[in-house]
Amino acid sequence: MAEPRSPVSASVPHNSMVLPTPEGSTLEMDPMEYTLRKRLPRKLPKRRNDVYVNMKTDFKAQLARCQKLLDAHREICIHGLGLAINRAINIALQLQTSSQGALQLAANTSTVELIDDLEPEDPDEAGEPLTRTRNNSAIHIKVFYPKP
């Protein structure tokens, strides 16, 4: 049997978060004093044949929307960010399967920089609002009918 894990060192508080500052130092803060607000990602130019996949909308509804766009255009571009990458891949593969292989796929991956706002719970006691940047994976799948 494996031995139980030893507790985390007391020098690192369980409820603190360390953030880098613009000056190059770090800032330790209690996450209970701040509210995390995730900004929307900066999107690519929205074209009529672009589809941004998310995890909130029903899978079948997104698949139907992509199929409808393919009926009107020879190609569409499916974009997925973070957790929605798997869904974007599944939609593209479902479209290819339902076309009996008539559709081609071309996938590109990228890293998208996201910005989060940390707003103090109590503006009187806590410090000023903070921002932090983080990176998230993205996929861009071109679904198209090849030229005859």
Buried (B, 14 or more C-beta within 10 A) or exposed (E): EEEEEEEEEEEEEEEEBEEEEEEEEEEEBEEEBBEEEEEEBEEBEEEEBBBBBBEEEEEEEBBEBBBEBBEEBEBBBBBBBBEBBEBBBBBBBBBBEEBEEEBEBEEEEEEBEBBEBBBBEEEEEBEEEBEEEEEBEBBBBBBBEEEE
